[in-house]
Amino acid sequence: MTFRQLIKGSLFRFEDLKSAKDTPFWKSIVYLLGLSLLLAIPSVYQALQVMNQLKADSLEIAEKIPDFTIENGQIHTDQPEKGFIYQTNSIILTFDPAGKRSQQDVEKDLIGNYFSVGLLKDQAIVVLPDYGGVSSAMFGDNVLKFSYKQAPLKNMTGDNIRTGLEDLEMPVWTPLVMLLAGIYPSFINLFITLIFAGIAGMIVAKLRLRRVTFFECFKTIIFCATIPTILATIVLLFQPNFDSSILITLISLFIFFQVINHFPKIELPTN
């Protein structure tokens, strides 16, 4: 059976998936990557929604930032400024030229899908919501730190930061980069989910006296996960906090149990 026929079988004819166990392992992993790409779409969509809100909120924040300059790697305001915390629909901004708040304080401000931004006395902090691992995959961490002693922040002023926020535009390639970055956490989560589903499937197959190995079960259940992955993707678009692993596991096993009946039987000795 061809690879294309297996894909069609995973959607319309589950009995055809009996041939999935004979598929080369690398092809199964490639297919798993495709499912991971699909599963990464909700996280990217959510991130893009926040980015659009971020653009609107940045204009609001631009009006709140007072005049300041950078001198010797520290913020200095034109007028005595006690600092403040300002919250919009997507950003929690800390402006603290007096040095009363720390990086840990800015990190603790992060809630939900908000960005926590801190213009502290000697450094700028940006804490990103992690969107299912997308931020960590792209940047290595969801906490970004910037020194005022290095470009471009060493020449930052209140006026040019307001101008920069007003001119903020998201590059056209951003969704593609976020999608590619989102594949990694999606792949790991889906891989682990299907490993456990494969173990459960193999146990049931052995109890039914079917001649099949773990890797054959695992390859088969990857294709069985097609429909549940599509369903999970749709649900996650509307419910970002939904636990898709349970849905994918249960439906994949339900489909797999139907495929088991087409596996060769173990011949028991008659004597």
Secondary structure, DSSP 4 states (H G I P E B T S, - for coil): --HHHHHHHHHT-GGGGGGGGGS-HHHHHHHHHHHHHHHHHHHHHHHHHHHHHHHHHHHHHHTTPPPEEEETTEEEESS----EEEE-SSEEEEE-TT----HHHHHHH--TT-EEEEE-SSEEEEE---GGGHHHHHHSSSEEEEETTSTTGGG--HHHHHHHHHT----TTHHHHHHHHHHHHHHHHHHHHHHHHHHHHHHHHHHTTB---HHHHHHHHHHHTHHHHHHHHHHHHH-TT--HHHHHHHHHHHHHHHHHTTSPBPPPP--
